[in-house]
């Protein structure tokens, strides 16, 4: 079996690549594997046409038994529908859900949702991402599969005794959905050191200064540097208000750290009772969550180590392999 993995342009971020490159490497144990990255990063008509042509030419150049669009560039399914066994992975459709302009919403629906109809199989990284699409699409039928994201083998357990008097709280991401502002307020009465990964806005900087919380900030880190941030911290803070999956949950657990996350899907599904769960819209709930994370640290670390086994790279790769084989029969 020969598989082609198609990735969006690298400049759009490494999140999808971080998920699928390990799968790609692991899949080489079972099949011949090739991969390409799209040449264009924008969603202008010309860029979409160029990306579609680039993917089509590559698919035509060799015989591939499976063509897997790994995420984001769902619209490539229009160009590849003439080939057999096209798989598309949906991470989320946040842009479609959040769009308020009707014309923009229709265009986004065309590119990111309706295009899925022209694939042979659709995989969703969580129940949440599946539910979002199923609410606005009536063609999912029996071609949909939920396959979670895997944890890379680079994330290895690192034993560390928590600093209970001044724990390092790691917060990844500074966009609105990452809930940094409420986290700052909730942590302002707790003696800790807040480590923030992501570029801060002026508003966030002012809130940090006004709260007088001890903090440090970095961004544009390599994958290895991010892993080291997990190693250095005591608590992983992930009270997000919107995600397609929530990789910091299992990344933190794999390193051996307690994770504080939201009572919303998919975070509560991914954590499966192994994290400190808080209401991300309630400051008091978040504050109590941090206190619990400090007091019951070892309990949650052990629960997390058990939970993360569900997301092992070998387990998830075999789920994809089973899907590929079912299509290739």
N, C-alpha and C positions, 0 to 999 in steps of 0.2 A: 504494500500500500504506500502511495506517495501523497504527501500532504503539503499544501501551500498555506502558510500563515500570512495574513495581510494586516499590517499595522498602520495606524494613522501617522501623520508626519511627526517626527521626533520633537519638533519645537513646541508641540501642544502639551507636552508634559510626559512624565515617565510612568504614570500610574498604571495604564493598561499594559505597557511593556513589562513593568515589574511583575504583573500577574502572569502574563503569557510567555515571557521568555523562559522562565523556569519550566513551564509545561512543555514548551517547544524542545528544550534540551532533554527533558525526561522522556518525551515521546520518541526521541531518536533510538531508544532501546527497542522500540517495537515497529518503527516504520522509517521510510526515507522522508526527510523533512527539508523544506525550503521556506524562505520568508522574504518579504519585501516591505518597504516603508513607502508611504505615499509621498509624492514630490511636493504637494501643495498643502499648506496649513490652513488657509482661509476657506470659507464656505461660499465664496463668490461663484456665480455661474461658470465662469471660465475655469476656476480652480476645480470645481466639481467635475467638469467635463474632462479636464486633464487627468485628474485622479482616476476617473472611470476608464479612460483610454489606456492609462498606464497599467492598471490592474488587468484589463481585458487582454492586452498584449502579452503580459506575463503568463496569464492562464492559458493563452493560446500557444505559447512557445513550447510547452511541454505537456505531457499527459499527467494530470493530477487526479487522483481518486477522490480527494477531499480538498475543497477550497474553504478556508475558515477566515472570515472577517472578524478580527478579534475585538472589535468594539468601536464605537463612535461614528465611523464612516459607513453606516448602514446602507446609505444610498448606493454603494458599490454593487449591491444585489441586483439593481436594475441592469447594470452592464454585464453581470456574470450569470444572469438567469439562463443563458443558453448552455451553460455547463451543468453537469450533474453534480449533486452532492455539495451544494453551497450551504455552509453553516454560518450563522451570524450570532455573535454574543452581544447581549444587551446589558450594559452596566447600569444605566438609568436613562430616563428621558426628562430630566429636570428642566431642560430648556423648553420643551414642549409644554410641560405642566405650568411653568412660570410665565409663559408668554401672555401678554395682555392685549397686544395688537392683533386683531383678527387675521390680517393678511400674513403677518409673521407667523402666527400660530399654524395657519394652513400650510405654509411653506415648510415649517419645521416638521409638521405631521407627515408631509409628503416625503421628506428626506429621511426621517428617523423612525417612523412608524409604518406607513404604508409600504415602504421598501421591503420590510420584513416579509411581506406576502410572497415575494419572489425568491425566497430562500427555501431550501429543502428541510432545514431544521433551525430552530431558534433556541439558544441557551440563555438563561437568565441567571445572574449571579446571586439572586436572593428571591424569596417569596415577594418581597416589596417591589422589586423591579418587574416581576411578572404581573402583579396585581395592577401596577400603574399602566402597563400596556394593555392588559386585558379589559380594563375599564373603557378604553377608547378604540379598541380594535376587535373585530368579530371574526377574524380569520386564523386565530392561533391554533384551534382544534388540537390534533394529536401531534403536531410538529414541535411543540414546546417542551423544554426540559429545564429543570432547575439544577444547576451545577455550581456549587460554591467556589469562591476563589481559594487557591491554595496558599499555604505559607511557605516561603522560600526556605530551603535548607540552610541558608546563610544565617537565619535567625536561630541561634542556639542558646540553650539555657545558661544563664550566668547568675550564680548564687550571690545574693547580696543581702545584708542585714539592713532593714529600713532605718533611716535616721528619723526617729519618732519626734525629736524635739524641733527639727527643721528639715522636713523631707523636701526633696527636689520633685516638683510636679511638672511633668512634661506635657506641653500642649502643642499639638501639631495642626497647623492651619490657621489662617487669620480671616478667611472669608466669613460672611455673616452666618452661614449655617454651622460654622465650627464653634460658635457660641463663646467666643473669647471674652466679650464684655461682661456677661453674667458670671463667667468663671472668675474674673478679676474681683468683682464685687463679693462673690461668695468666699473667696480665699483671703479677702482683706483682713479678716479677724483671726486668721490661722497663721501661725508662725511657719513660714515655708519659703522656698525659693522657686519662683515660677520661671521655667525655661520655655520660651516660645520659639517655635520654628515657623517662619513665614514673615513676610514683609508687613510691618505695622503701619496702620494709617495714623494720621495726626490725632484723630479722635481717640484711638486706642492708646497712643502714647500719653495723651493728657489724662485719660482715665487711670493709667498705670501710675503716673506721677502723683495724681490727686489721692489715690488709694494708699500711697506710700508703701506699696508691696515691693519686696525684694524680687527683682527679675533680671533676666538676660535674654537677648534676642539674636537669633542667627537665621539665615535663609540661603537658598541656592546650595544646599548641601548635597554631596554625593550619596549614593546608597549606603556605602560603608560608613560614612559619617553619621547618617541617620540611625543606623544600627547601634553605633557607639552612643548616641543620645539615649536610646532605650536602655543601654547597659548602665549609663551614668545616673539615670533617674530612679526615684523610689515609687512614684505613682504616675500612671499614664492617664491623662485627662482627655476624655473624648465624649463630652455631653452634646453631641451634634443634634441639630434639629432636622437635618435632611442628609441622607446618604443612600447610595445604591447598595453598599455593602458595609464598609467600615473596617478597612484593613488594620488600622492601629490597634483594634481590639485583639486580634489574634497575633499581631506582631509583638505587642507588649507581653501577652501571655506566654508566647514562645520563649521570650527572653527571661521570663520569670518575674514579671512585675504585676502588681494589682492594677486593675483598670476600672476607672469610673466612667460609666456611659449612660446613655439615655434609655428611658422606658418606652421608646418608640421603635417601630419596625424600620429597618431590619436589625438595629443594634441589639434589641432584646432577644431576637431570634439567634443571632450569631453568638451572643454571650451565653445563652442557654442556662441562665442561673449562676454563671461563674464570675460575674462582675458585680461591682457595687452599682446598683441601678438607681438613677435619680430622675426627677422631673426636670427637663432642661429649661423649662420656662419659670421655674420656681427657685429663687435664690436660697431660701431656707432648706429646701430639699437637697440642693447641691452642697451647701455647707455641711449638712449632716452626713452626706455621702463621703466627703473628704475626711471627716472625723472617723467614720466607720472604716474607711480604707486604711487609715493609720492604725486604728485599734485592732482590726482583724486582718492585718496584712497577710500573714502566713496562710490563713484559711483560704483567702481568695487566690493567692499564688498557687496553692495546690489544686484548687478547683479549676483554675485557668490552664494549668499544665495538662489536666485531663481533657478539658474542652478542646484544646488546640489539636488533639489527635484526629479530630474529625476533618481537619483541613490539611492534612499532610500532603505533600506534593505527589507522592506515589498514589495515594487514594484518589485524588482529584484527576490526575492524569489517566488513571485506569477508567474512570467514569467517562472521560472524553473518548478514550480508545474504544470503549464499548459502544458509544454512540456512532463513532466513525464506522465501526464494523457493521453495525445494523444498517447503515446507509449504503455500504459498499457491497452488500450481499448480491 
